Amino acid sequence: MQGTITDIDPFDLPEWLGTDDVVWRADAGLQTGHLVRGRLTADPTGADPTGPGVSDDPGEIVCDLLAVDEAYPAPVVDDATRLRVHQAWRHGQVVIGEHGSRMVLAVPGTRFGPELVLEALSRLARAVGARAERYAALLRLG
């Protein structure tokens, strides 16, 4: 079943994504295919507790990675959404949206490798006004 992605404005996301150290944790291995479920969490251990950039309300949000070019057994998203994702990527951005009831980072491709995960997170960091060095990824084998 084809779906669409409803855009999420980066300014509507929690403030800690732009101020704290953030870790994206995969719930399963990258071998799961075009959709890798995960979550973003504030990492208080990476921040100086007395310095700037420490959120009063650290938290966790669901954030999956979605490769939009998978077409078998059915396309993941409709053609208009796929085109929008490719255009954003070409311009150094990532589509942040809601697919189903979960937040996703939508990228071109059919599956994920470590480099693509890091690039998607780097683009998310840029979108929320954070430095990419404040983001980390915890990947699972398998």
Protein Blocks (a to p, Z undefined) as FASTA:
>chain_A
ZZddddddfklpcfklmmmccddddfbdfknojadcddddddfklpcfkbghiafbdcdd
ddddddfkbcbfbdfbdfklmmmmmmmmmnopacdddehjaccdddedjbdcfklmmmmm
mmmmmmnopafklpccdddeZZ
